[in-house]
Amino acid sequence: GYSRYLAPEARRGEAVATPAIDIYATGVLLRYLLTSDAAPTVPLPPAVERALSRALADDPDERFQSAEQFRACVAAIVGPTARC
C-alpha cells in the first residue's frame, strides 16, 4: 500500500519534494486531527471542507501555493478569538 499522506503525484513517482507535496500531507493530517479519519467520511463545516479540498487537490497547481497561504486560510476560518 501507500501512505495516505503521500500526494498523488508522489505516489505516481512524478514529483520531487515540493511545497505542494507538503501542503497535501498537511491537509491529510488536518482532516485526521479534525475527524480521527484521514478519509473524507465525516462532514465538516463548508469553509473547512473548501480549505481541505484545495489542500488535497489532485492537481498540485490547484493547491495552496505556500504553507503561509494555507495557514492564513485556516486562521480566517478559526477567527480572531482562537488562542494557541
C-alpha positions as CSV (number, residue, x, y, z in Angstrom):
1,G,0.0,0.0,0.0
2,Y,0.9,3.7,0.1
3,S,0.6,6.3,2.8
4,R,-2.5,8.4,2.7
5,Y,-0.2,11.3,3.4
6,L,1.5,11.0,0.0
7,A,0.4,13.4,-2.7
8,P,-1.0,11.8,-5.9
9,E,2.0,12.9,-8.0
10,A,4.4,11.4,-5.5
11,R,2.5,8.1,-5.5
12,R,2.9,8.1,-9.3
13,G,6.6,8.8,-9.0
14,E,6.2,12.1,-10.9
15,A,7.5,14.6,-8.4
16,V,10.4,15.5,-6.3
17,A,9.9,17.2,-2.9
18,T,7.9,20.4,-3.4
19,P,5.8,22.6,-1.2
20,A,2.7,21.2,-2.9
21,I,3.5,17.7,-1.6
22,D,3.9,19.1,1.9
23,I,0.6,21.0,1.6
24,Y,-1.1,17.8,0.6
25,A,0.3,15.9,3.6
26,T,-0.7,18.8,5.9
27,G,-4.2,18.7,4.6
28,V,-4.5,14.9,5.2
29,L,-3.1,15.5,8.8
30,L,-5.6,18.3,9.4
31,R,-8.5,16.2,8.3
32,Y,-7.3,13.4,10.6
33,L,-7.0,15.8,13.5
34,L,-10.5,17.1,13.0
35,T,-12.2,13.8,12.3
36,S,-10.0,11.0,13.5
37,D,-10.1,9.7,9.9
38,A,-7.9,10.6,7.0
39,A,-10.6,9.7,4.5
40,P,-13.3,12.3,3.8
41,T,-16.1,10.3,5.5
42,V,-17.0,12.8,8.3
43,P,-18.7,16.0,7.2
44,L,-17.1,19.2,8.3
45,P,-18.3,22.8,8.1
46,P,-18.3,24.1,4.5
47,A,-15.4,26.5,4.9
48,V,-13.2,23.8,6.3
49,E,-14.2,21.4,3.5
50,R,-13.3,24.1,0.9
51,A,-9.9,24.6,2.6
52,L,-9.2,20.9,2.7
53,S,-10.4,20.4,-0.9
54,R,-7.9,23.0,-2.0
55,A,-5.1,21.5,0.1
56,L,-5.9,18.0,-1.2
57,A,-6.5,18.8,-4.8
58,D,-5.2,16.1,-7.2
59,D,-3.5,18.8,-9.3
60,P,-0.6,20.4,-7.4
61,D,-1.2,23.7,-9.2
62,E,-4.7,23.9,-7.6
63,R,-3.4,23.6,-4.0
64,F,-2.3,26.4,-1.8
65,Q,1.0,27.8,-3.2
66,S,2.6,28.1,0.2
67,A,2.2,27.0,3.8
68,E,1.6,30.7,4.7
69,Q,-1.4,30.8,2.3
70,F,-2.8,27.6,3.9
71,R,-2.2,29.0,7.4
72,A,-3.9,32.3,6.6
73,C,-6.9,30.4,5.2
74,V,-7.2,28.2,8.4
75,A,-6.7,31.3,10.6
76,A,-9.6,33.1,8.7
77,I,-11.8,30.1,9.4
78,V,-10.9,29.8,13.1
79,G,-11.3,33.5,13.6
80,P,-9.6,36.1,15.8
81,T,-10.7,34.6,19.1
82,A,-8.7,31.4,18.7
83,R,-5.7,31.2,21.1
84,C,-2.8,28.8,20.7
